[in-house]
Amino acid sequence: MDKRILIPTDFSKNALNAIRYALDLYKNKKCEFYFLNTFHSDVFSLDNKMMVPEPGEPSYESAKKKSTDGLKKLLTIVDLHVVNPKHQFHTISTFNSLIEAIREVIGKKDIELVIMGTKGATASKSVVFGTNTVQVMEKITECPVLAVPDDFLFGPPREIVFPTDYKTVYKRREMVHLLELAQMYKTPIRVLHIEEEEHLTFAQENNKELLEAILAGTEYSEHVLTGTKVKEGIYSFIESRGSDMIAFINKRHRFFGMLFSNPLVKEIGNDSHVPILVLNDKS
């Protein structure tokens, strides 16, 4: 198999949309997809390690059945969506927190990528990124995470925006999934720098050259915006060009915090949402 992809699901409409997006995005790749559902019990708390339910207890079995039944129904829906001999599907139902369950599956199944929707079953139109999605994007560093917005329909990516301040020492292994996507669809990468100082430092110039070397062989272009804040600049750039994906390296959460602040969530409209690929700093 070429890729192993984990897709957490709470059986919501948004989670199903993320699955459809994933299947279409990797339709030409041999993939094993793992659909993960975490279930909880009203009687037991995930935070209390002394109160772990045992199989056979009514509350546990009820929650477990709801989870496994939901996964069986999900497989039926997926089979109706498309029949692709390149794809294999597995289901995992577990009593655990979402973050810990994802980490466990990544380790046991050698997962290369996590794909999930940005909202859950209690989605609100006023919330762009649900709590679970933000936590996964921030805390899961074992592999990249691709978040797919609610109702975002798949289309071959036209261009991927890669914002950078050139303060990161880039590593090719961190960029593998971005380069792979770009090559799969011959999608150009738009490197976007929001200028905060008039000139790059010596270290930034070196990092810029390193990034250019990594992107060599892939279609890319470099862009600079001035007179704007980072968050506003990124999204105005995306909206003005009709870009349909954004990717960045989550350098110890520094850039993550800048990008996903509440003011930004309120500023961008529903029509401007695009999938976000979070790559991870391996240093």
FENCORFEN-V763648 format. One record per residue. RES is the residue in one letter. PHI is phi in radians with two decimals (* if undefined). PSI is psi in whole degrees, -180 to 180 (none if undefined). Layout:
# FENCORFEN-V763648
res->RES phi->PHI psi->PSI
res->RES phi->PHI psi->PSI
This chain:
# FENCORFEN-V763648
res->M phi->* psi->141
res->D phi->-1.37 psi->-41
res->K phi->-2.43 psi->149
res->R phi->-2.11 psi->118
res->I phi->-2.12 psi->131
res->L phi->-1.81 psi->130
res->I phi->-2.21 psi->102
res->P phi->-1.18 psi->144
res->T phi->-2.49 psi->141
res->D phi->-1.98 psi->16
res->F phi->1.21 psi->16
res->S phi->-1.39 psi->167
res->K phi->-1.06 psi->-41
res->N phi->-1.14 psi->-40
res->A phi->-1.12 psi->-39
res->L phi->-1.15 psi->-38
res->N phi->-1.10 psi->-39
res->A phi->-1.11 psi->-38
res->I phi->-1.12 psi->-47
res->R phi->-1.05 psi->-41
res->Y phi->-1.07 psi->-45
res->A phi->-1.09 psi->-44
res->L phi->-1.11 psi->-38
res->D phi->-1.29 psi->-40
res->L phi->-1.07 psi->-39
res->Y phi->-1.94 psi->33
res->K phi->-1.13 psi->-26
res->N phi->-1.74 psi->8
res->K phi->-1.93 psi->143
res->K phi->-1.27 psi->120
res->C phi->-2.39 psi->149
res->E phi->-1.92 psi->120
res->F phi->-1.79 psi->132
res->Y phi->-1.97 psi->115
res->F phi->-1.62 psi->119
res->L phi->-1.94 psi->127
res->N phi->-2.18 psi->126
res->T phi->-1.71 psi->135
res->F phi->-2.08 psi->157
res->H phi->-2.29 psi->166
res->S phi->-2.11 psi->138
res->D phi->-1.14 psi->-22
res->V phi->-1.50 psi->-32
res->F phi->-1.99 psi->146
res->S phi->-1.81 psi->137
res->L phi->-1.17 psi->-22
res->D phi->-1.45 psi->-16
res->N phi->-1.78 psi->99
res->K phi->-1.20 psi->-15
res->M phi->-1.49 psi->-9
res->M phi->-2.13 psi->62
res->V phi->-1.62 psi->125
res->P phi->-1.21 psi->150
res->E phi->-1.81 psi->142
res->P phi->-0.95 psi->136
res->G phi->1.89 psi->-24
res->E phi->-1.27 psi->136
res->P phi->-0.91 psi->-46
res->S phi->-1.15 psi->-38
res->Y phi->-1.16 psi->-49
res->E phi->-1.12 psi->-36
res->S phi->-1.14 psi->-45
res->A phi->-1.18 psi->-39
res->K phi->-1.10 psi->-43
res->K phi->-1.11 psi->-41
res->K phi->-1.07 psi->-39
res->S phi->-1.20 psi->-51
res->T phi->-1.16 psi->-38
res->D phi->-1.11 psi->-40
res->G phi->-1.12 psi->-39
res->L phi->-1.20 psi->-36
res->K phi->-1.12 psi->-43
res->K phi->-1.13 psi->-38
res->L phi->-1.08 psi->-43
res->L phi->-1.07 psi->-37
res->T phi->-1.11 psi->-44
res->I phi->-1.11 psi->-43
res->V phi->-1.11 psi->-42
res->D phi->-1.09 psi->-33
res->L phi->-1.32 psi->-25
res->H phi->-1.19 psi->-50
res->V phi->-2.89 psi->145
res->V phi->-1.82 psi->113
res->N phi->-2.25 psi->111
res->P phi->-1.12 psi->-14
res->K phi->-1.40 psi->-13
res->H phi->-1.93 psi->139
res->Q phi->-2.15 psi->149
res->F phi->-2.18 psi->142
res->H phi->-2.36 psi->151
res->T phi->-2.11 psi->145
res->I phi->-2.34 psi->124
res->S phi->-2.06 psi->128
res->T phi->-2.60 psi->145
res->F phi->-1.50 psi->102
res->N phi->-2.98 psi->168
res->S phi->-1.32 psi->156
res->L phi->-1.06 psi->-47
res->I phi->-1.07 psi->-49
res->E phi->-1.15 psi->-37
res->A phi->-1.14 psi->-42
res->I phi->-1.09 psi->-46
res->R phi->-1.05 psi->-42
res->E phi->-1.11 psi->-45
res->V phi->-1.19 psi->-40
res->I phi->-0.99 psi->-44
res->G phi->-1.21 psi->-44
res->K phi->-1.35 psi->-32
res->K phi->-1.88 psi->6
res->D phi->0.96 psi->50
res->I phi->-1.23 psi->138
res->E phi->-1.78 psi->-22
res->L phi->-2.72 psi->138
res->V phi->-1.89 psi->130
res->I phi->-2.15 psi->131
res->M phi->-2.64 psi->163
res->G phi->-1.37 psi->165
res->T phi->-1.58 psi->-11
res->K phi->-2.30 psi->161
res->G phi->-1.93 psi->-161
res->A phi->-1.13 psi->-24
res->T phi->-1.79 psi->34
res->A phi->-0.99 psi->140
res->S phi->-2.09 psi->138
res->K phi->-1.11 psi->-21
res->S phi->-1.48 psi->-6
res->V phi->-1.98 psi->119
res->V phi->-1.37 psi->-52
res->F phi->-1.99 psi->117
res->G phi->-1.17 psi->163
res->T phi->-1.00 psi->-46
res->N phi->-1.07 psi->-42
res->T phi->-1.13 psi->-45
res->V phi->-1.05 psi->-43
res->Q phi->-1.12 psi->-41
res->V phi->-1.14 psi->-45
res->M phi->-1.12 psi->-32
res->E phi->-1.48 psi->-40
res->K phi->-1.72 psi->-24
res->I phi->-1.47 psi->108
res->T phi->-2.01 psi->1
res->E phi->-1.27 psi->-24
res->C phi->-2.77 psi->166
res->P phi->-1.13 psi->157
res->V phi->-2.22 psi->130
res->L phi->-1.97 psi->117
res->A phi->-1.78 psi->128
res->V phi->-1.93 psi->119
res->P phi->-1.10 psi->157
res->D phi->-1.01 psi->129
res->D phi->1.18 psi->12
res->F phi->-1.34 psi->118
res->L phi->-1.56 psi->143
res->F phi->-1.19 psi->141
res->G phi->-2.72 psi->148
res->P phi->-0.90 psi->125
res->P phi->-0.96 psi->127
res->R phi->-1.41 psi->-41
res->E phi->-2.80 psi->148
res->I phi->-1.97 psi->125
res->V phi->-1.58 psi->128
res->F phi->-2.08 psi->93
res->P phi->-1.26 psi->142
res->T phi->-2.67 psi->149
res->D phi->-1.85 psi->5
res->Y phi->1.06 psi->22
res->K phi->-1.71 psi->1
res->T phi->-1.77 psi->136
res->V phi->-1.47 psi->105
res->Y phi->-1.30 psi->148
res->K phi->-2.23 psi->135
res->R phi->-1.01 psi->-38
res->R phi->-1.14 psi->-24
res->E phi->-1.37 psi->-20
res->M phi->-1.76 psi->3
res->V phi->-0.96 psi->-49
res->H phi->-1.19 psi->-35
res->L phi->-1.13 psi->-47
res->L phi->-1.11 psi->-39
res->E phi->-1.08 psi->-46
res->L phi->-1.08 psi->-44
res->A phi->-1.07 psi->-41
res->Q phi->-1.31 psi->-34
res->M phi->-1.04 psi->-41
res->Y phi->-2.00 psi->11
res->K phi->0.90 psi->44
res->T phi->-1.59 psi->126
res->P phi->-1.26 psi->147
res->I phi->-1.79 psi->129
res->R phi->-1.83 psi->105
res->V phi->-1.39 psi->120
res->L phi->-2.02 psi->122
res->H phi->-2.01 psi->122
res->I phi->-1.58 psi->110
res->E phi->-1.27 psi->118
res->E phi->-1.78 psi->-29
res->E phi->-2.14 psi->156
res->E phi->-1.14 psi->-33
res->H phi->-2.29 psi->148
res->L phi->-1.30 psi->148
res->T phi->-1.29 psi->171
res->F phi->-1.04 psi->-42
res->A phi->-1.12 psi->-42
res->Q phi->-1.12 psi->-39
res->E phi->-1.08 psi->-41
res->N phi->-1.12 psi->-42
res->N phi->-1.14 psi->-36
res->K phi->-1.10 psi->-44
res->E phi->-1.12 psi->-39
res->L phi->-1.13 psi->-43
res->L phi->-1.09 psi->-42
res->E phi->-1.07 psi->-37
res->A phi->-1.17 psi->-39
res->I phi->-1.17 psi->-37
res->L phi->-1.44 psi->-8
res->A phi->-1.00 psi->134
res->G phi->1.67 psi->-11
res->T phi->-2.00 psi->141
res->E phi->-1.19 psi->124
res->Y phi->-2.65 psi->163
res->S phi->-2.50 psi->157
res->E phi->-1.99 psi->137
res->H phi->-2.34 psi->145
res->V phi->-2.24 psi->131
res->L phi->-2.00 psi->140
res->T phi->-2.17 psi->160
res->G phi->1.21 psi->27
res->T phi->-2.54 psi->155
res->K phi->-1.36 psi->158
res->V phi->-0.98 psi->-53
res->K phi->-1.09 psi->-48
res->E phi->-1.14 psi->-38
res->G phi->-1.11 psi->-44
res->I phi->-1.04 psi->-49
res->Y phi->-1.35 psi->-29
res->S phi->-1.21 psi->-36
res->F phi->-1.10 psi->-47
res->I phi->-1.09 psi->-46
res->E phi->-1.19 psi->-38
res->S phi->-1.20 psi->-27
res->R phi->-1.80 psi->-12
res->G phi->1.26 psi->29
res->S phi->-1.09 psi->149
res->D phi->-2.20 psi->19
res->M phi->-2.85 psi->148
res->I phi->-2.24 psi->141
res->A phi->-2.37 psi->142
res->F phi->-2.68 psi->159
res->I phi->-1.60 psi->125
res->N phi->-1.43 psi->84
res->K phi->-1.34 psi->91
res->R phi->0.88 psi->35
res->H phi->1.25 psi->3
res->R phi->-1.10 psi->-52
res->F phi->-1.24 psi->-33
res->F phi->-0.99 psi->-46
res->G phi->-1.10 psi->-35
res->M phi->-1.21 psi->-37
res->L phi->-1.40 psi->-36
res->F phi->-1.90 psi->38
res->S phi->-1.35 psi->155
res->N phi->-1.00 psi->-41
res->P phi->-0.98 psi->-40
res->L phi->-1.13 psi->-42
res->V phi->-1.01 psi->-38
res->K phi->-1.32 psi->-27
res->E phi->-1.34 psi->-36
res->I phi->-1.55 psi->138
res->G phi->-1.42 psi->165
res->N phi->-1.04 psi->-33
res->D phi->-1.28 psi->-14
res->S phi->-1.66 psi->1
res->H phi->-1.29 psi->134
res->V phi->-2.34 psi->157
res->P phi->-1.02 psi->145
res->I phi->-2.15 psi->124
res->L phi->-1.78 psi->115
res->V phi->-1.71 psi->111
res->L phi->-1.57 psi->164
res->N phi->-2.15 psi->140
res->D phi->-1.27 psi->119
res->K phi->-1.67 psi->8
res->S phi->-1.31 psi->none
